[in-house]
Amino acid sequence: MEINLLWGAQNDLLEACRRFGEPLHEKIDRALDLIRENSELAPLYKGQYHRKVVFRSCFALYDTVEGGRIIVGAFLDQRQDPKLIDRWLGLE
């Protein structure tokens, strides 16, 4: 299944990879591969978003499935207040 990253998610992901280096990049690639293999793998977070926590990191990918493709709407640090995450996702 095709994966598309929205602009904000892509920028946040690239910034985290610049900051934390190759080990995080490899973990993100693995998380995206797992989502691609089974889009329902990650648990439903709220609304239409699934949340896939990146293995041994403080980050998660938030995605939805639309028309046969996976849209990653956000890549966020989970150490934030959950209300801020919901607001960023447009859930509040």
C-alpha positions in Angstrom: 0.0 0.0 0.0 1.3 3.5 -0.8 2.2 5.8 2.0 2.0 9.6 1.7 3.4 11.9 4.4 1.7 15.3 4.8 4.0 18.3 4.7 4.1 18.8 8.5 4.7 15.2 9.2 7.5 15.0 6.7 9.2 18.1 8.1 8.9 16.9 11.7 10.3 13.5 10.7 13.2 15.0 8.9 14.0 17.3 11.7 14.0 14.4 14.2 16.3 12.4 12.0 18.7 15.3 11.7 18.7 15.7 15.5 18.8 12.0 16.5 20.6 10.5 13.6 20.6 7.2 11.7 19.3 4.9 14.5 16.0 6.9 14.6 15.8 7.0 10.8 16.1 3.1 10.7 13.4 2.8 13.4 11.1 5.1 11.5 11.7 3.2 8.2 10.8 -0.1 10.0 7.6 1.5 11.5 6.6 2.7 8.0 7.3 -0.8 6.6 5.0 -2.4 9.3 2.2 0.1 8.5 2.6 -0.6 4.8 2.4 -4.3 5.4 -0.7 -4.0 7.6 -2.4 -0.7 7.8 -4.6 -1.8 10.7 -1.6 -2.9 12.8 -1.4 0.2 14.8 -4.2 0.7 17.3 -6.9 3.3 16.7 -6.0 6.5 18.6 -9.0 8.8 18.2 -11.3 9.6 15.4 -9.8 8.3 12.2 -6.1 8.2 13.3 -4.1 5.1 14.1 -1.0 5.7 16.3 2.2 3.6 15.6 4.8 4.2 18.3 8.3 4.1 16.8 10.2 1.3 18.6 12.3 2.5 21.6 11.7 6.1 21.0 9.4 8.9 22.2 7.9 9.4 18.7 4.8 8.1 17.0 3.3 8.2 13.6 -0.4 9.1 13.2 -2.0 7.8 10.1 -5.3 7.2 8.3 -6.3 5.0 5.4 -8.0 6.9 2.5 -8.8 5.4 -0.8 -6.3 2.6 -0.8 -3.4 4.7 0.5 -2.0 5.5 3.9 -1.8 9.1 4.9 0.7 10.0 7.7 -0.8 13.2 9.1 1.6 13.7 11.9 4.9 12.6 13.4 4.9 13.7 17.0 6.9 13.5 20.2 4.8 11.6 22.7 6.2 13.5 25.7 3.8 16.4 25.0 0.5 17.0 26.7 -2.1 14.7 25.1 -4.4 17.7 24.6 -1.7 19.4 22.5 -1.4 16.2 20.3 -5.2 16.1 19.9 -5.2 19.8 19.0 -2.5 19.3 16.4 -4.5 16.4 14.9 -7.6 18.6 14.8 -9.4 16.5 17.3 -10.3 19.2 19.8 
